[in-house]
Amino acid sequence: MQNQNGTRWHRRKDARPDEILAAAQILFIEHGYKATKLEDIARAAGVTKGTPYLYFENKAEILKAVVRNGLLANITRLEAAAENGAGPVAAQMRLLMQRWNEDVQASQSSGLVKLMVAEACNFPDLARFYYDEVIQRARSLLRTLLKRGIASGEFRADLDLDETVQIALAPLVMALLWEHSFARFEAEPIDMVRHIDHIHDLLTRGLCSRG
């Protein structure tokens, strides 16, 4: 009995960082970063007030860990899929957009995008972290695909890569922001599968070589 209790205790203890991050993500998205206190996170995670400090230096480090778990892990998977992708680049882009929708757009992590946009001006250090680790990696991923398409002759050689990356990412980001703001007033929810099909269609018509 004592061993069993000890085993359960260790398993519970090992799970605490994930429980703290799960509770923090919900509170950050629902109430914002500034309004969420460490004791609120501890209470929601079912741990004592000082427990988060055993695993994280401060609230900012908790938010960074939440972003890394919720968004960066998915970007890492998308990078691996792009690296191993074969066939037309336009088809690879569509597949990555579909995976983004399934793994991020349809998950609670999508609220992190709105959170970081809303808090960027108030917390420049956190905004810089998000810019470097999320935005720049997403841009780099798309830039790599565009260069591959240009090199193969599938995409136009005269593309301005910086502008194209911005334009291509904008509708995906807007869909996330809309979902967590004005979507509640829509008569019907956005069909993201259909929405992504339209984004992809418009992009590829502009990207593809006329040949």
Buried (B, 14 or more C-beta within 10 A) or exposed (E): EEEEEEEEEEEEEEEBBEBBBBBBBBBBBEEBBEEBEBEBBBBBBEBEEEBBEEBBEEBBEBBBBBBBBBBBBBBEBBBEBBEEBEEBBBBBBBBBBBBBBEBBBEBEBBBBBBBBBBBBEEBEEBBEBBBEBBBEBBBEBBBBBBBBBBEEEBBBEEBEEEEBBEEBBEBBBEBBBBBBEEEEEEEEEEEBEEBBBEBBEEBBEEBBBEE
